[in-house]
Amino acid sequence: MKWRSRRGLLELDIVFQRYWKAHDGGMPEAEAKVLERLLLLPDNDLLDLVMGRTTTRDVAFADLVEKLKAA
């Protein structure tokens, strides 16, 4: 999954590098499933979520996006 989080936008690569550094010991299975779904988003949509330009009604997405922002 770490490999799949490599994106075409440098900004997202930086966010995910920090996220993986913070979660070096692993993550709960539920969070991994949400991350898999999040990684299906196009780069620009994902960047908009992480930068706070858009929001999501999906609570699980919102929680993970907050963790990405905090990393």
N, CA, C and O atoms as a DFTB+ gen file, in Angstrom:
284 C
 N C O
     1  1       0.835      -1.182       0.000
     2  2       0.000       0.000       0.000
     3  2       0.885       1.253       0.000
     4  3       0.524       2.283      -0.569
     5  1       2.021       1.145       0.634
     6  2       2.934       2.286       0.657
     7  2       3.324       2.680      -0.772
     8  3       3.397       3.863      -1.102
     9  1       3.569       1.685      -1.603
    10  2       3.930       1.963      -2.997
    11  2       2.771       2.636      -3.724
    12  3       2.987       3.567      -4.501
    13  1       1.544       2.176      -3.482
    14  2       0.370       2.756      -4.152
    15  2       0.117       4.191      -3.726
    16  3      -0.562       4.933      -4.435
    17  1       0.650       4.597      -2.580
    18  2       0.423       5.967      -2.118
    19  2       1.350       6.959      -2.803
    20  3       1.216       8.166      -2.600
    21  1       2.285       6.475      -3.608
    22  2       3.120       7.389      -4.380
    23  2       2.254       8.008      -5.460
    24  3       1.592       7.301      -6.220
    25  1       2.262       9.320      -5.525
    26  2       1.344      10.029      -6.410
    27  2       2.104      10.825      -7.460
    28  3       3.332      10.900      -7.439
    29  1       1.356      11.413      -8.370
    30  2       1.938      12.233      -9.418
    31  2       2.156      13.673      -8.995
    32  3       2.766      14.450      -9.730
    33  1       1.673      14.032      -7.834
    34  2       1.837      15.400      -7.328
    35  2       2.799      15.396      -6.151
    36  3       2.614      14.637      -5.199
    37  1       3.814      16.229      -6.207
    38  2       4.817      16.300      -5.152
    39  2       4.186      16.586      -3.796
    40  3       4.614      16.030      -2.784
    41  1       3.180      17.440      -3.766
    42  2       2.530      17.798      -2.508
    43  2       1.959      16.559      -1.814
    44  3       2.085      16.405      -0.600
    45  1       1.331      15.681      -2.598
    46  2       0.766      14.457      -2.028
    47  2       1.866      13.492      -1.606
    48  3       1.739      12.821      -0.582
    49  1       2.932      13.415      -2.373
    50  2       4.043      12.555      -1.978
    51  2       4.597      12.971      -0.620
    52  3       4.917      12.121       0.212
    53  1       4.709      14.261      -0.400
    54  2       5.216      14.771       0.883
    55  2       4.256      14.403       2.012
    56  3       4.685      13.949       3.072
    57  1       2.974      14.598       1.785
    58  2       1.971      14.258       2.800
    59  2       2.049      12.782       3.147
    60  3       2.050      12.423       4.325
    61  1       2.115      11.924       2.139
    62  2       2.148      10.491       2.400
    63  2       3.475      10.044       3.018
    64  3       3.494       9.117       3.827
    65  1       4.572      10.685       2.651
    66  2       5.852      10.346       3.298
    67  2       5.767      10.602       4.795
    68  3       6.214       9.786       5.600
    69  1       5.197      11.726       5.156
    70  2       5.042      12.052       6.583
    71  2       4.087      11.078       7.261
    72  3       4.328      10.651       8.390
    73  1       3.014      10.731       6.579
    74  2       2.034       9.791       7.130
    75  2       2.699       8.439       7.402
    76  3       2.540       7.867       8.480
    77  1       3.442       7.937       6.417
    78  2       4.080       6.627       6.593
    79  2       5.139       6.667       7.682
    80  3       5.324       5.691       8.410
    81  1       5.823       7.776       7.796
    82  2       6.827       7.906       8.858
    83  2       6.147       7.833      10.229
    84  3       6.673       7.211      11.152
    85  1       4.992       8.461      10.360
    86  2       4.244       8.453      11.619
    87  2       3.615       7.093      11.900
    88  3       3.356       6.761      13.057
    89  1       3.365       6.297      10.851
    90  2       2.703       4.999      11.006
    91  2       3.642       3.858      10.641
    92  3       3.222       2.862      10.052
    93  1       4.887       4.006      10.988
    94  2       5.897       3.015      10.640
    95  2       5.595       1.639      11.236
    96  3       5.940       0.611      10.654
    97  1       4.953       1.635      12.393
    98  2       4.645       0.377      13.048
    99  2       3.385      -0.295      12.520
   100  3       3.006      -1.358      13.012
   101  1       2.740       0.291      11.548
   102  2       1.519      -0.281      10.990
   103  2       0.304       0.553      11.326
   104  3       0.404       1.620      11.931
   105  1      -0.839       0.046      10.922
   106  2      -2.094       0.750      11.158
   107  2      -3.197      -0.277      11.352
   108  3      -3.068      -1.425      10.929
   109  1      -4.261       0.133      11.982
   110  2      -5.396      -0.790      12.139
   111  2      -5.957      -1.200      10.776
   112  3      -5.874      -0.446       9.807
   113  1      -6.520      -2.388      10.718
   114  2      -7.062      -2.913       9.463
   115  2      -8.153      -2.015       8.898
   116  3      -8.233      -1.820       7.685
   117  1      -8.985      -1.474       9.762
   118  2     -10.070      -0.594       9.293
   119  2      -9.492       0.642       8.605
   120  3     -10.000       1.078       7.572
   121  1      -8.433       1.199       9.178
   122  2      -7.806       2.377       8.571
   123  2      -7.162       2.008       7.236
   124  3      -7.200       2.799       6.294
   125  1      -6.580       0.831       7.148
   126  2      -5.971       0.380       5.895
   127  2      -7.026       0.260       4.793
   128  3      -6.760       0.599       3.640
   129  1      -8.209      -0.218       5.140
   130  2      -9.284      -0.341       4.148
   131  2      -9.737       1.027       3.656
   132  3     -10.008       1.209       2.469
   133  1      -9.819       1.988       4.570
   134  2     -10.201       3.349       4.172
   135  2      -9.116       3.939       3.292
   136  3      -9.415       4.602       2.298
   137  1      -7.857       3.704       3.648
   138  2      -6.749       4.220       2.843
   139  2      -6.786       3.633       1.436
   140  3      -6.523       4.343       0.464
   141  1      -7.105       2.363       1.316
   142  2      -7.230       1.747      -0.009
   143  2      -8.273       2.466      -0.853
   144  3      -8.053       2.724      -2.037
   145  1      -9.409       2.790      -0.242
   146  2     -10.463       3.517      -0.976
   147  2     -10.025       4.933      -1.309
   148  3     -10.307       5.437      -2.396
   149  1      -9.338       5.572      -0.375
   150  2      -8.879       6.945      -0.581
   151  2      -7.881       7.014      -1.738
   152  3      -7.876       7.978      -2.505
   153  1      -7.047       6.000      -1.856
   154  2      -6.041       5.983      -2.915
   155  2      -6.641       5.786      -4.299
   156  3      -5.946       5.960      -5.300
   157  1      -7.905       5.431      -4.374
   158  2      -8.577       5.300      -5.665
   159  2      -8.973       6.658      -6.249
   160  3      -9.283       6.764      -7.435
   161  1      -8.960       7.687      -5.413
   162  2      -9.319       9.027      -5.877
   163  2      -8.253       9.573      -6.822
   164  3      -7.072       9.262      -6.666
   165  1      -8.653      10.377      -7.793
   166  2      -7.668      11.060      -8.634
   167  2      -6.818      12.006      -7.777
   168  3      -7.276      12.513      -6.753
   169  1      -5.595      12.229      -8.205
   170  2      -4.666      13.059      -7.438
   171  2      -5.245      14.418      -7.067
   172  3      -5.138      14.840      -5.916
   173  1      -5.847      15.098      -8.013
   174  2      -6.353      16.445      -7.738
   175  2      -7.484      16.445      -6.716
   176  3      -7.570      17.351      -5.887
   177  1      -8.348      15.439      -6.768
   178  2      -9.428      15.335      -5.777
   179  2      -8.858      15.049      -4.394
   180  3      -9.311      15.618      -3.401
   181  1      -7.874      14.175      -4.330
   182  2      -7.232      13.853      -3.061
   183  2      -6.503      15.067      -2.501
   184  3      -6.571      15.330      -1.301
   185  1      -5.814      15.802      -3.350
   186  2      -5.118      17.010      -2.904
   187  2      -6.113      18.036      -2.373
   188  3      -5.851      18.680      -1.357
   189  1      -7.238      18.196      -3.039
   190  2      -8.263      19.134      -2.568
   191  2      -8.749      18.763      -1.168
   192  3      -8.974      19.642      -0.336
   193  1      -8.912      17.467      -0.907
   194  2      -9.327      17.028       0.430
   195  2      -8.250      17.341       1.466
   196  3      -8.542      17.885       2.532
   197  1      -7.025      17.001       1.151
   198  2      -5.923      17.188       2.099
   199  2      -5.653      18.673       2.358
   200  3      -5.287      19.059       3.468
   201  1      -5.834      19.485       1.344
   202  2      -5.590      20.925       1.501
   203  2      -6.790      21.653       2.100
   204  3      -6.708      22.846       2.390
   205  1      -7.893      20.951       2.287
   206  2      -9.070      21.557       2.884
   207  2      -9.913      22.368       1.922
   208  3     -10.781      23.126       2.353
   209  1      -9.677      22.226       0.640
   210  2     -10.463      22.963      -0.356
   211  2     -11.831      22.334      -0.576
   212  3     -12.776      23.010      -0.982
   213  1     -11.931      21.032      -0.305
   214  2     -13.206      20.333      -0.376
   215  2     -13.351      19.483       0.878
   216  3     -12.386      19.253       1.607
   217  1     -14.564      19.025       1.111
   218  2     -14.822      18.158       2.255
   219  2     -15.527      16.912       1.760
   220  3     -15.934      16.825       0.602
   221  1     -15.662      15.961       2.647
   222  2     -16.355      14.729       2.318
   223  2     -17.377      14.417       3.399
   224  3     -17.184      14.752       4.568
   225  1     -18.445      13.784       3.006
   226  2     -19.465      13.373       3.973
   227  2     -19.124      12.020       4.585
   228  3     -19.695      11.626       5.602
   229  1     -18.190      11.314       3.960
   230  2     -17.755      10.000       4.452
   231  2     -16.906      10.221       5.709
   232  3     -15.796      10.749       5.632
   233  1     -17.430       9.820       6.847
   234  2     -16.759      10.056       8.132
   235  2     -15.395       9.377       8.177
   236  3     -14.433       9.949       8.689
   237  1     -15.309       8.172       7.647
   238  2     -14.037       7.448       7.648
   239  2     -12.999       8.188       6.802
   240  3     -11.840       8.306       7.201
   241  1     -13.410       8.683       5.644
   242  2     -12.513       9.484       4.807
   243  2     -12.061      10.720       5.570
   244  3     -10.873      11.041       5.602
   245  1     -13.012      11.408       6.180
   246  2     -12.700      12.646       6.898
   247  2     -11.699      12.389       8.015
   248  3     -10.776      13.181       8.209
   249  1     -11.865      11.301       8.749
   250  2     -10.937      10.973       9.832
   251  2      -9.531      10.710       9.292
   252  3      -8.544      11.176       9.861
   253  1      -9.448       9.967       8.200
   254  2      -8.146       9.675       7.633
   255  2      -7.503      10.922       7.027
   256  3      -6.292      11.113       7.134
   257  1      -8.301      11.755       6.402
   258  2      -7.767      13.012       5.842
   259  2      -7.196      13.875       6.967
   260  3      -6.161      14.517       6.784
   261  1      -7.845      13.898       8.107
   262  2      -7.316      14.649       9.254
   263  2      -5.986      14.074       9.723
   264  3      -5.090      14.825      10.108
   265  1      -5.852      12.766       9.694
   266  2      -4.571      12.144      10.056
   267  2      -3.492      12.495       9.033
   268  3      -2.338      12.721       9.396
   269  1      -3.867      12.541       7.768
   270  2      -2.902      12.932       6.737
   271  2      -2.461      14.371       6.939
   272  3      -1.280      14.687       6.796
   273  1      -3.393      15.234       7.267
   274  2      -3.063      16.641       7.506
   275  2      -2.145      16.813       8.714
   276  3      -1.248      17.656       8.718
   277  1      -2.390      15.998       9.734
   278  2      -1.625      16.113      10.984
   279  2      -0.221      15.543      10.868
   280  3       0.665      15.896      11.647
   281  1      -0.022      14.669       9.905
   282  2       1.304      14.010       9.784
   283  2       2.365      14.968       9.316
   284  3       3.523      14.580       9.164
